[in-house]
Amino acid sequence: MIDLRSDTVTRPNEAMRQAMYQAEVGDDVYGDDPTVNALQALICELTGKEAALFLPTGTQANLVALLTHCQRGDEYIVGQKAHNYMYEAGGAAVLGSIQPQPLDMADDGSLPLDKVAAAIKIDDIHFARTRLLSLENTHSGKVLPLEYLKKAFEFTREKGLALHIDGARIMNAAVALDVPLSEITRYCDTLTLCLSKGLGAPVGSLLVGSKEYIHRANRWRKMTGGGMRQSGILAAAGIYALENNVQRLKEDHDNAKWLEQQLRGIGLEIAVPGAQTNILYVRQSAEQAAKLGPWMREHGVIISSGPLTRIITHINISRQDLQKVVDLWQRFLTNQA
């Protein structure tokens, strides 16, 4: 099956599996797993941060990040459609008693800083205490501009806030901008990075920040059930991904841009801004969307069909696969005419 639902469906290749098989392991809860420690050291080198923590999932990494930044009764300012507000089951509010203050995002995925400034609460017993600005990079495939990140970081210094980046696909942003990851991460206090999306590892995310911050985050990881034992087997996949699968993300981006051109060519409407990275959105009627999904699956393609259909290219999708998708979509449109 050609699976375009997400880059979370990627599968480890043989070389990655061999790295996992050969991984030296210890007990990571005691800090004794050498492969986990090597992975954490590697991401620190790439981001320019002091310390890192390996967690099972991106949702848990973002939750631990928020729990470490904020106490009960604090709030974080976040995008209305940001993943760690909309798609993580309200974990910060439910488990941490942390109030989200969602704001509408700009078309480029950023949070306008004038709106952020207006949302910061004054020091008054009636209000939650504003502690954190949380950004997402990339957001729906959109890359936050470096100039915006610089302004946002300076803004949070002036306002006494911390700045966290949900960087599940932040490597895609670095590749799209053609800059080292550290050029982006210099403009945040903490970030999360997912290893199991475009980077192709089977599982795992990283939380990165200062030594003092990660020391506190480690307690929250344990409390929320993320303290794994001989997790070097999983960390080895992450090391392989960071050493071998970063620059190849450009192939995914190029494939998404090619697909955009082909789908436009057969008359489909592509949502603005098109494919900046590996994510593309196609607009279609609800009636057509309801028919497209089952029809594509019958012909070997899994797609999350809806009025705004998201398509994600990844390591297990080739240009030949995408040509088949275009041909099938054109057949579908012909049949509907």
N, C-alpha and C positions, 0 to 999 in steps of 0.2 A: 504493500500500500504506500502511496505517496501521501505523507501526513504533513499538512500545512497549518495545522491548528496552532502550533507553538514550537519554539526551539527547546522547550522542556522535554520533547519527545526524543531528543538525540540519544544515540546509543554509543557506548565506548567501543573504539576500534581494537584490533588485536594488540597493537603496541601498548595501548592504555591498559588493557586487561593484563598484559604481561607485567607491566609496572606494578599493578595492584597485587598480582600473585607473588612478586618478589619483594614486596614492601617489608622493611624491618619495622617491627611494632613494639609497643610498650603499653602502659596504662596512661591514657591521656588525662584522666581526672587527676592523677598524681603529677601530671606534667612530664611523664616519662616516655611518651611515644616519640621517637626520633623523627619519624616521617611527618607527623603532625607539626612538630617543632620546625622542621625544615620548610614545610608549606607556609607556616606563619611568618618565618623569617623572609621567605621569598616575596610574599605580598608586601611586607614592610619595605623591602628594597624597592619594589616597583612603585609604591605609593609615597615613599618618603616619610611614612609614619613610624612611630616608635614600637608599637605592639599590635598584635592581632589575635583573633580567637576564631577557631574553626567550629562551625555549627552545622547541624544536619540540614536545615532548610533556610531559605531566604526569609520566610515569614517569621521564623523564630529569631533569626539574626536581627530583623527590624524591630521585633518586639523587645528583645534584650537591649537593643540600642536605645529605645524609648524609655524603658524601665531604668536604665542607667543614667540617662540624662535628666529625667523628671521624677519628682516625688508625687505622692498622692495629693491631689488638689492642684497640681501644676497643669499647664496646657502646652501643646505644641501647635504651631501654625503650619498648615499643610494644604496641598492642592485638593480641590473638591473631588477630582478624579484620580488622585494619587493612589498608588497600590497600597501603601501602608495606612491609608485611611479607608479606602473603599473595598478592598479585596482581601483583607486579612482578619475578617470576622470580628472587627472591633476589639482586638486583643488588648490594646493599650488601655482602653476605657474599662473593659471587663476585668482584666487581670491586674492592672496597675492603677486604676482610678485616675487615669490621666485624661484630661479633656482635650479632644481635638478641636481646633478652630479652623475649619475648612474654608478656603477661599477659591473663587473662580480663577482658573489658570489662563494665561495669555495663549494666543494661538501657537506660539513656539514652545509651549510646555513650561514656561517660567511662571513664577509668581511675581506680579508687579510689586515693586518694593514700596510704592506709595500706599497700596492696599494693605501690605504687611504692616507698615508703620501705623496705619489707622486701626489695625486689629490688636495691636499690643495693648495689654491692659495696664491701667495705672495701678500703683501700689495702694490698694483699697481692699478692705475686708470683704467687700461684696463680690470680688472677682477672683477667678483662678489666676495663678501667677504664670505669666508667659515666660517660658524658659528656653524654647527651642524653635528654630525654623527648619523644617524638613523639606528638601527638594528631591526630585526624582530625575535621574539622568542615565539613560534616555527615558523619555516619557512617550509612550505610544510610538516609539521609534524616532522621536524628535531629539536632537542633540542640543543641550543648553549651550549657548555661546559662552566662550571663555570670558569675554568682557562682562557679561551679565554675572557670571560666577564671582568674578573679582569684586564687582560692586556689591553683590549680596554678602560676600564675606566681610567686606569693610563695613557694610551696614550693620551686620550682627555684632561687630566689635563696638560700634558706636552705641548700640541699643542694649548691650549686655546679654546677648543671646548666644547660645551655641548654634552651630550649623551642621546638620546631618544630611548626607546624601544617600538616598536609596539608590544604590548603583548596581542594581541587578544586572543591567546591561551596560555598565560604564565602560567596559572594554570596547564595546561597539562605538561608543562616543569617542574614545581615544583614537581608534582606527579611522573613524570618519573625519576627525579633525587633523589626523596625521601628526599627533603629538604624543610624547610619552605620557603614561597614565599620571605620573606625578605632576604634570603641568595642569591637570584638572584637580587632583586631590589636594593640591596646595591651598585651595580655596574652600576647605571644609575642616571641621574638627574631627568628624567621624564619617565613615562610610561603610556600607555593606556592598559586597560583590558576590554574585552568584556564579558558581562553577558549573552548574548543571543545565545552563541554557546554551547559548551559542558556543561556549567553550567545550562542550561535549562531555563533561564528566557526568557520571550517573547520579551523583548526589552531592550536596554540600554547598555552604556559603561561608563567607568570611566577614567578620566585623573588625574594623581597623580604627585605631586611634592612639591616644597617648598611653604610656605605661600605667599611669594612675587610673585612667578611665577603663582600660581593659582589665585591670586587677578587680575593679568593682563589677564589671560586666561578667566576669567569670563566675561570680556568686549567683547572678541572675541566670546564667546559662545552666548551672547546676539545679537551681530551684525550678526552672521551667522544663527540666527533663532532658537537657541537651548535653549532659556530660557523658560522652561515649568512652569506651575503654580502648580496645585495640583498633582504634579508628585510623591508624596509619594506612590500612588497606584502602580506605576511601580517600585519605589525603594524598596518596600516591597518584591517584587519578587527577586530583587537582593540580599537583606539580606538573604532571605530564601536560595537562591542558594549558597551563600558564607558559610552559616552555615551548609548546608546539602548535597551539591552536589559536593564538591571538591574531597574528598577521593574516591568517587565512579567513578571518572574519570579513575581510574586504571582498572575498569571493561571494559571500552571502549578500553583501551590500550590492555588488555588481549584478548578481542574479535578480535581486529585488527590483533594481532599476530597469533591467532588461524586461522583466515580467511586466512592469508598469507600462513600458512602451508597447509591448505586444497586446496587452489588454485594452489600452487606449485604441490601438489599431483595429480592434474588432468591435469598437463602439461602447465600451464600458466606461463608466464615470469613476475616476480615481479621486479620492478625497485629498484635499490640500493638506500637507505640502508634497504628497507623493512619497517616494521611498528615499528617505535620508540615510537610513541604515538598512536593516533587514526586515522591516515591517511595512506593510502596504495595506491600505484600506480601500475597498471597492463599494460604491453605493449602488443599491438596486432596490426594486420594489419589494415589499414584504411578501407579496404573492410569488414573485419570481424566486426570492430567497428560499421560501418554503419548499419549492420544487428542486432547487439546485443542489442542496445538500444531499438528499437521498440519491439523486441521479448521479452525482459525482462518486458517491461511495460505491454504487453499483458498478462503476467503471474504474475502481481502484484508486480513488482520490478521497482523502478525508479532509473536509474543510468546514470551518465554523461559519456556516452560511447564515446571514441575517441581512437586514436593511443596510447595515454597515459591516461588511464582511472583512475580517482581519486575516491577512495571509502573512505567514512568517517563513522566511527562507532560513536554512540551517545546514549543518555539516553533512546531513544525510540526504540532502536534496541537490540533484545535479541540474545542469542546464537542460539536459535531455528530459528529465522529469518535468521541468517547467514547460517545455515545448509540448509535452503530452497534455498538460493541464490547459494550455492555451487552445490546443486543437479540440479538446473535449468541451471547453467552454463555448467555443464557436459552434460546435455541433449542437450543444444545448440551446443556444440562442436561435439557431436555424430551426430547430424543432418547435420552439415556442412561437415562432413568427406565424 
